[in-house]
Amino acid sequence: MKIPTLCLAPPAIDGKTLPEASARATRRARRARALRRLAAFVLAAAVLALVFASYLGPDMMFTLATQVWSCF
């Protein structure tokens, strides 16, 4: 006797079984997670590059020191 189950995945149209569709969804989720990680890494690297580039200008360092000193 087969026990009915509730499945939210669409039924297979071309004869593929649901586990294969589930595997496709899992691969898609992994790919999306990897892309989000890559985007976060690129964003963090860009922010760090901008911060390091800003420290190369002596005027910026003097302005930053003056602003910090004026807080006291």
VENPE-V584781 format. One line per field, one symbol per residue. phi: phi as a letter, one per 30 degrees, with the letter a starting at -180 (. if undefined). psi: psi as a letter, one per 20 degrees, with the letter a starting at -180 (. if undefined). burial: b if it has 16 or more other C-alpha atoms within 10 Angstrom, else e. A space follows every 50 residues. Layout:
phi: ???
psi: ???
burial: ???
This chain:
phi: .dcdbcbdddddccidddeddddddddddddddddddddddddddddddd dddddddddddddddddddddc
psi: pppqqppiqqqpgkjqrhhhhhhghgggggggghhggggggggghgghgh ghhhihohhggggghggghii.
burial: eeeeeeeeeeeeeeeeeeeeeeeeeeeeeeeeeeeeeeeeeeeeeeeeee eeeeeeeeeeeeeeeeeeeeee
